[in-house]
Amino acid sequence: MEQLNKVEIRGIIGSVYVKDFGNTKVANISVATNHAYKSQDGSPVLETTWHNVVAWEGGQIQNLDQLKKGLLVHICGRLRNRKYLASDGSERTVCDILAGSLKIVKN
């Protein structure tokens, strides 16, 4: 059976860091998505999840310099887990979305 690693999110940009590598640019973006539901006692709950997104300029992704805090974006890509050593010496695992396409959504 064929394997599948695909994710699609639509959310609000929290922060953007774009790094220029001469012939290409890479952006590290934090994107917030919200999920609204009612708790057992009937009160409304808004749950926000923050996603780490990595996007390379080229292909279906253009103009990374246009990205800024507060924009609504639609991102399709795949998940990647990576490990790193924190400053306290402990090993941490982070899940990133590697963007295959990134579009600014017009409100």
Phi, psi and omega in degrees: 000140181290143179267157182219130175228094185218138177221147179220124179227154171228120184199185184259133178289131176263317178208155179223133173232113181254130178243132182263125179250031179085281182266355178208164178234149176234135179243134169256121189233137170258131182234132179258133171240147182244147175228120181255137177203173178254138178286176181300330179273004176091358180279145182289142179231134175244115183255121180255132176243132178260134182242139172270126180238136175242126182229134176255135178289139181127164181063237182273001182243118181232157172056057177299335180293344179281345183287135178208163181305137176095347179286143173272125182232153175243122186235132172241138180185208180225160180270145174218130174262139177222152179245149176210163177266125178284168182297336178274004177091355180277152179270132180241151176241134181233142176255122179249154167259120175268109188288130171262328173216147181215120181233138172280127182267130178279126179279000000 
